[in-house]
Structures are given as structure tokens and as C-alpha cells.
Amino acid sequence: MGKMNVSNDALLALLAEIVWDDAIRKYKEENLYKEIDCALAMGDQETFLALTSELKILQSLG
């Protein structure tokens, strides 16, 4: 039974890490959208392009 607990603990830890990583990615994505909207409102093309590039990279990882 000891091995089963270790396996379950490892599986739960992995699942927790996946959930945590997904939450962080979603948080970063939401912030990027807000910053992109702000750059658009300000007419800041350079920042807009940098942020959309960062967003594309983040989305490609998820």
C-alpha cells in the first residue's frame, strides 16, 4: 500500500502543477489583453506589436 500512496501523491502533485500553470497562463493572457487594449486606445503601435507578439508566444505554449 505504501507504493500506491506514493503514486497517488505524485499524480496529485502533477495535477496540481498543471492546474497552477494553466491559471498563471490565463492570468498573464488576460493582462496582455488589457495592455493591448490600452496600447490601442493610446495609439501606441510599438507597444501594441510587442504585446501581441508576446500574446502569440504565450498562446502557442498553451
For each residue, the residues with C-beta under 8 A, 3 or more apart:
1: 4 5
2: 5 6
3: 6 7
4: 1 7 8
5: 1 2 8 9
6: 2 3 9 10
7: 3 4 10 11
8: 4 5 11 12
9: 5 6 12 13
10: 6 7 13 14
11: 7 8 14 15
12: 8 9 15 16
13: 9 10 16 17
14: 10 11 17 18
15: 11 12 18 19
16: 12 13 19 20
17: 13 14 20 21
18: 14 15 21 22
19: 15 16 22 23
20: 16 17 23 24
21: 17 18 24 25
22: 18 19 25 26 62
23: 19 20 26 27
24: 20 21 27 28
25: 21 22 28 29 58 61 62
26: 22 23 29 30
27: 23 24 30 31
28: 24 25 31 32 58
29: 25 26 32 33 55 58 59 62
30: 26 27 33 34
31: 27 28 34 35
32: 28 29 35 36 51 54 55 58
33: 29 30 36 37 55
34: 30 31 37 38
35: 31 32 38 39 47 51
36: 32 33 39 40 48 51 52 55
37: 33 34 40 41
38: 34 35 41 42
39: 35 36 42 44 45 47 48 51
40: 36 37 43 48
41: 37 38
42: 38 39 47
43: 40
44: 39 47 48
45: 39 48 49
46: 49 50
47: 35 39 42 44 50 51
48: 36 39 40 44 45 51 52
49: 45 46 52 53
50: 46 47 53 54
51: 32 35 36 39 47 48 54 55
52: 36 48 49 55 56
53: 49 50 56 57
54: 32 50 51 57 58
55: 29 32 33 36 51 52 58 59
56: 52 53 59 60
57: 53 54 60 61
58: 25 28 29 32 54 55 61 62
59: 29 55 56 62
60: 56 57
61: 25 57 58
62: 22 25 29 58 59
